[in-house]
Amino acid sequence: MTVTGVQLQEYLAGLDYPVSREDLIRWGQENGASTEMLQMLQALPPEQFNNPDELNAALSTPT
């Protein structure tokens, strides 16, 4: 199963911004994210995301 940015955004709905990569990983771990989803979060750049659009842009950027 491939996780899309849209699925990840739906999964992370309700998350308070700004948020760091570490916060996203912790959120995923605490909420039962799949291994694939956690790998996507871990591949994000180590920066702060101020809103869902910034996060979506980072998820859409090939690593």
PALUM-550000 format. One record per atom (N, C-alpha, C): atom name; x, y, z. Coordinates in Angstrom, 3 decimals, always signed. Layout:
<atoms>
{site CA&east X&north Y&up Z}
...
</atoms>
This chain:
<atoms>
{site N&east +0.848&north -1.181&up +0.000}
{site CA&east +0.000&north +0.000&up +0.000}
{site C&east +0.885&north +1.234&up +0.000}
{site N&east +0.589&north +2.153&up -0.878}
{site CA&east +1.313&north +3.412&up -0.942}
{site C&east +0.494&north +4.485&up -0.246}
{site N&east +1.155&north +5.243&up +0.600}
{site CA&east +0.485&north +6.327&up +1.317}
{site C&east +0.647&north +7.596&up +0.495}
{site N&east -0.469&north +8.250&up +0.193}
{site CA&east -0.412&north +9.503&up -0.554}
{site C&east -0.371&north +10.677&up +0.407}
{site N&east +0.041&north +11.822&up -0.098}
{site CA&east +0.049&north +13.035&up +0.711}
{site C&east -1.329&north +13.364&up +1.238}
{site N&east -2.348&north +13.105&up +0.436}
{site CA&east -3.722&north +13.371&up +0.864}
{site C&east -4.090&north +12.475&up +2.037}
{site N&east -3.751&north +11.187&up +1.949}
{site CA&east -4.053&north +10.267&up +3.045}
{site C&east -3.323&north +10.697&up +4.314}
{site N&east -2.088&north +11.131&up +4.151}
{site CA&east -1.315&north +11.572&up +5.304}
{site C&east -1.938&north +12.824&up +5.901}
{site N&east -2.357&north +13.749&up +5.058}
{site CA&east -3.000&north +14.965&up +5.554}
{site C&east -4.287&north +14.627&up +6.314}
{site N&east -5.069&north +13.691&up +5.796}
{site CA&east -6.285&north +13.275&up +6.487}
{site C&east -5.942&north +12.647&up +7.832}
{site N&east -4.884&north +11.850&up +7.858}
{site CA&east -4.465&north +11.192&up +9.084}
{site C&east -4.007&north +12.209&up +10.118}
{site N&east -3.359&north +13.268&up +9.651}
{site CA&east -2.817&north +14.280&up +10.554}
{site C&east -3.800&north +15.421&up +10.828}
{site N&east -5.049&north +15.267&up +10.364}
{site CA&east -6.053&north +16.298&up +10.619}
{site C&east -6.177&north +16.524&up +12.122}
{site N&east -6.290&north +17.775&up +12.492}
{site CA&east -6.409&north +18.107&up +13.907}
{site C&east -5.082&north +18.414&up +14.568}
{site N&east -3.997&north +18.218&up +13.834}
{site CA&east -2.670&north +18.517&up +14.360}
{site C&east -2.513&north +20.029&up +14.436}
{site N&east -1.941&north +20.505&up +15.526}
{site CA&east -1.724&north +21.941&up +15.702}
{site C&east -0.405&north +22.354&up +15.064}
{site N&east -0.462&north +23.409&up +14.278}
{site CA&east +0.731&north +23.972&up +13.629}
{site C&east +1.162&north +25.199&up +14.395}
{site N&east +2.431&north +25.589&up +14.360}
{site CA&east +3.531&north +24.949&up +13.640}
{site C&east +3.923&north +23.626&up +14.279}
{site N&east +4.529&north +22.762&up +13.460}
{site CA&east +4.904&north +21.431&up +13.905}
{site C&east +6.253&north +21.059&up +13.289}
{site N&east +7.068&north +20.375&up +14.043}
{site CA&east +8.371&north +19.931&up +13.539}
{site C&east +8.258&north +18.502&up +13.028}
{site N&east +9.290&north +18.064&up +12.322}
{site CA&east +9.320&north +16.678&up +11.847}
{site C&east +9.223&north +15.721&up +13.028}
{site N&east +9.945&north +16.014&up +14.107}
{site CA&east +9.917&north +15.146&up +15.286}
{site C&east +8.507&north +15.074&up +15.880}
{site N&east +7.810&north +16.219&up +15.890}
{site CA&east +6.426&north +16.227&up +16.384}
{site C&east +5.527&north +15.357&up +15.513}
{site N&east +5.733&north +15.434&up +14.207}
{site CA&east +4.933&north +14.626&up +13.278}
{site C&east +5.173&north +13.136&up +13.492}
{site N&east +6.432&north +12.765&up +13.674}
{site CA&east +6.765&north +11.353&up +13.903}
{site C&east +6.139&north +10.876&up +15.208}
{site N&east +6.258&north +11.680&up +16.251}
{site CA&east +5.673&north +11.326&up +17.547}
{site C&east +4.150&north +11.196&up +17.436}
{site N&east +3.532&north +12.145&up +16.724}
{site CA&east +2.077&north +12.109&up +16.512}
{site C&east +1.691&north +10.799&up +15.813}
{site N&east +2.445&north +10.441&up +14.785}
{site CA&east +2.167&north +9.207&up +14.052}
{site C&east +2.312&north +7.977&up +14.931}
{site N&east +3.383&north +7.930&up +15.732}
{site CA&east +3.614&north +6.791&up +16.619}
{site C&east +2.495&north +6.663&up +17.647}
{site N&east +2.062&north +7.778&up +18.192}
{site CA&east +1.026&north +7.759&up +19.227}
{site C&east -0.346&north +7.425&up +18.666}
{site N&east -0.526&north +7.603&up +17.357}
{site CA&east -1.834&north +7.395&up +16.751}
{site C&east -1.871&north +6.198&up +15.809}
{site N&east -0.891&north +5.297&up +15.950}
{site CA&east -0.936&north +4.035&up +15.225}
{site C&east -0.649&north +4.118&up +13.742}
{site N&east +0.218&north +5.043&up +13.335}
{site CA&east +0.561&north +5.151&up +11.916}
{site C&east +1.260&north +3.888&up +11.440}
{site N&east +1.054&north +3.580&up +10.176}
{site CA&east +1.719&north +2.421&up +9.583}
{site C&east +3.215&north +2.690&up +9.473}
{site N&east +3.986&north +1.629&up +9.300}
{site CA&east +5.429&north +1.765&up +9.118}
{site C&east +5.726&north +2.632&up +7.910}
{site N&east +4.982&north +2.435&up +6.845}
{site CA&east +5.193&north +3.221&up +5.629}
{site C&east +4.932&north +4.700&up +5.874}
{site N&east +3.888&north +5.001&up +6.633}
{site CA&east +3.576&north +6.391&up +6.934}
{site C&east +4.674&north +7.014&up +7.802}
{site N&east +5.161&north +6.263&up +8.777}
{site CA&east +6.235&north +6.771&up +9.637}
{site C&east +7.512&north +7.006&up +8.821}
{site N&east +7.781&north +6.145&up +7.847}
{site CA&east +8.951&north +6.327&up +6.987}
{site C&east +8.819&north +7.602&up +6.163}
{site N&east +7.620&north +7.910&up +5.702}
{site CA&east +7.395&north +9.151&up +4.965}
{site C&east +7.686&north +10.348&up +5.860}
{site N&east +7.230&north +10.287&up +7.095}
{site CA&east +7.461&north +11.391&up +8.025}
{site C&east +8.947&north +11.535&up +8.337}
{site N&east +9.638&north +10.422&up +8.507}
{site CA&east +11.063&north +10.457&up +8.822}
{site C&east +11.885&north +10.989&up +7.651}
{site N&east +11.366&north +10.891&up +6.443}
{site CA&east +12.075&north +11.372&up +5.262}
{site C&east +11.913&north +12.879&up +5.055}
{site N&east +11.051&north +13.510&up +5.833}
{site CA&east +10.855&north +14.952&up +5.704}
{site C&east +12.101&north +15.706&up +6.154}
{site N&east +12.307&north +16.912&up +5.621}
{site CA&east +13.442&north +17.710&up +6.082}
{site C&east +13.245&north +18.115&up +7.544}
{site N&east +14.344&north +18.272&up +8.278}
{site CA&east +14.239&north +18.610&up +9.704}
{site C&east +13.946&north +20.082&up +9.898}
{site N&east +12.732&north +20.470&up +9.579}
{site CA&east +12.342&north +21.867&up +9.710}
{site C&east +10.973&north +21.959&up +10.346}
{site N&east +10.542&north +23.177&up +10.569}
{site CA&east +9.218&north +23.408&up +11.143}
{site C&east +8.255&north +23.711&up +10.003}
{site N&east +7.061&north +23.167&up +10.097}
{site CA&east +6.018&north +23.410&up +9.109}
{site C&east +4.966&north +24.286&up +9.772}
{site N&east +4.702&north +25.444&up +9.161}
{site CA&east +3.804&north +26.416&up +9.773}
{site C&east +2.340&north +26.193&up +9.457}
{site N&east +2.053&north +25.382&up +8.442}
{site CA&east +0.661&north +25.125&up +8.069}
{site C&east +0.601&north +23.861&up +7.213}
{site N&east -0.599&north +23.354&up +6.980}
{site CA&east -0.739&north +22.123&up +6.183}
{site C&east -0.170&north +22.259&up +4.768}
{site N&east -0.231&north +23.454&up +4.172}
{site CA&east +0.294&north +23.630&up +2.819}
{site C&east +1.803&north +23.411&up +2.773}
{site N&east +2.525&north +23.927&up +3.782}
{site CA&east +3.977&north +23.710&up +3.830}
{site C&east +4.302&north +22.237&up +3.991}
{site N&east +3.551&north +21.557&up +4.830}
{site CA&east +3.773&north +20.127&up +5.043}
{site C&east +3.487&north +19.357&up +3.749}
{site N&east +2.406&north +19.673&up +3.099}
{site CA&east +2.046&north +18.995&up +1.854}
{site C&east +3.109&north +19.215&up +0.782}
{site N&east +3.645&north +20.439&up +0.709}
{site CA&east +4.700&north +20.721&up -0.263}
{site C&east +5.937&north +19.874&up +0.017}
{site N&east +6.292&north +19.736&up +1.289}
{site CA&east +7.457&north +18.917&up +1.663}
{site C&east +7.203&north +17.449&up +1.334}
{site N&east +5.984&north +16.986&up +1.534}
{site CA&east +5.653&north +15.588&up +1.237}
{site C&east +5.666&north +15.328&up -0.266}
{site N&east +5.399&north +16.352&up -1.046}
{site CA&east +5.332&north +16.201&up -2.491}
{site C&east +6.697&north +16.299&up -3.150}
{site N&east +7.693&north +16.771&up -2.411}
{site CA&east +9.037&north +16.939&up -2.954}
{site C&east +9.763&north +15.603&up -2.910}
{site N&east +10.258&north +15.141&up -4.059}
{site CA&east +11.007&north +13.873&up -4.057}
{site C&east +12.255&north +13.998&up -3.193}
{site N&east +12.581&north +12.913&up -2.489}
{site CA&east +13.767&north +12.932&up -1.639}
{site C&east +14.940&north +12.299&up -2.351}
</atoms>
